[in-house]
Amino acid sequence: MATATGRKETATATGAAAAPDMSTGAAAAPPDVSDASKADASSAKQEDPKKFLEMTAEEVKAWVERSARQGEKNRYAGLERALREQLIAEGVLPPTALWEDVKEDVSSTIQLCIEEEFERKFTEAALGLALNVGKRGTIIVKRCVPGSPSSSRRIPPGVILTHVNETKLEFPSLKEVQTMLQQAERPVTLKFQQTEASLAIAHQSVRAVAHERDEHNRKVEEAKAMFAEEMETVETETAEVFTRTYTEARLGLCLFDATQEVNGQKLRRTQVAKCLPRSPSWKSGLPAHVYITAINGKSVEFRRFKEVKKLIELAQRPLTLSFSMEEDPVFPVSAKKAASAVPAYARRPV
């Protein structure tokens, strides 16, 4: 992070989400630190926490590990997608962090059992099995009540209930089977036998789950390819004075107040701390530590930091920003002033 001698940097994001407060377990944005009074008040309440731009790589990694321990299933539960992208670009997180929060079981369809004969054990009092009488007095499973214990056992509709524990069901009435299931001691083991209809439904569910997984893998591969393409290295500008034109509303510029004391007078300047990864400013090859000298051709040298930030946010698009790597202020000369600098007699026709 860029620092200046004898001053404390005040960082904020212009045209992009503010950098999150890395001292807590959530990726919440800090107050607008362009207002020094608000920043001091908030930091006093939180025992002077370090902001994202002030933390070292070791401190960032430690904070990420704490957030990972707080998440029950997702290692990056407290990290928003934009923050994960930023930490990936800086090498703090691996690229897989962008899609590792996806659940392993991506299918919304339950893959039903396709075995000819199978058994299921229940410890719950209510099973959620809707039974009916089939051909030749068999007891078949009409359906499993959604959200019930039986719905999670992958039992396809249409299977025949053959045993309750070790008791074989031979031409019982439906009421007798229901009473037997209610009065049986838990855990109770039920044995089932497939029919042609239940096997057809089960195989259809297997195909549906496979299709959903293939679609999920395809989307993940597309996301990886898109991420790799967008994260390709951008050629950084090397000229000392240059301009950039943007049409986007959010530029992704992280600015800070580079005001210095020179011969007892304040030299007000605004400097770019960094560009958020994959933002318009980052894609334009804008380097860090450059000074903003003009907005749409009008000089902003010696303007207050908050004024420059607000001018960039409110300016109409397309927006042209002038940058300089030189330490001394640079005042762009307008065409009108350049013409007036020529003596009048030199402009007379001959």
Number of C-alpha atoms within 10 A of each C-alpha: 12 15 13 11 8 8 12 12 19 18 23 25 24 21 21 18 17 21 22 19 18 24 17 16 19 15 20 15 12 17 17 14 18 18 12 10 11 13 16 12 12 15 16 11 9 11 8 13 16 16 16 18 19 16 15 11 13 10 15 18 15 12 15 22 14 15 21 18 14 16 13 9 11 16 18 21 17 20 21 14 15 16 18 22 22 17 21 18 16 12 11 15 17 13 17 11 17 21 14 13 14 12 10 8 10 13 16 10 14 17 22 22 20 19 12 13 14 13 17 14 14 16 12 13 15 12 16 16 21 14 21 17 16 14 7 7 14 19 24 24 21 17 18 21 14 11 9 14 17 22 18 14 17 15 25 28 22 24 26 22 20 20 16 18 17 11 11 12 16 11 11 13 14 16 11 11 16 13 10 13 20 13 10 13 13 13 12 16 17 18 19 22 18 23 17 11 12 22 21 14 18 24 16 14 19 17 13 17 20 15 13 17 17 12 14 15 13 12 12 16 13 12 14 16 12 11 15 12 10 14 15 10 11 12 12 13 14 11 10 10 15 14 18 14 16 15 12 14 17 17 22 23 28 24 27 28 24 24 20 16 11 8 7 7 8 11 17 17 22 25 24 24 26 23 25 24 21 18 17 22 23 21 20 17 16 23 18 20 19 22 25 23 28 20 19 17 16 15 18 23 20 15 15 16 22 15 12 22 21 12 13 22 17 11 13 12 14 12 18 19 19 22 23 20 20 11 9 9 17 19 13 14 12 12 9 8 9 9 12 11 9 10 9 9 7 8 10 7 5 4
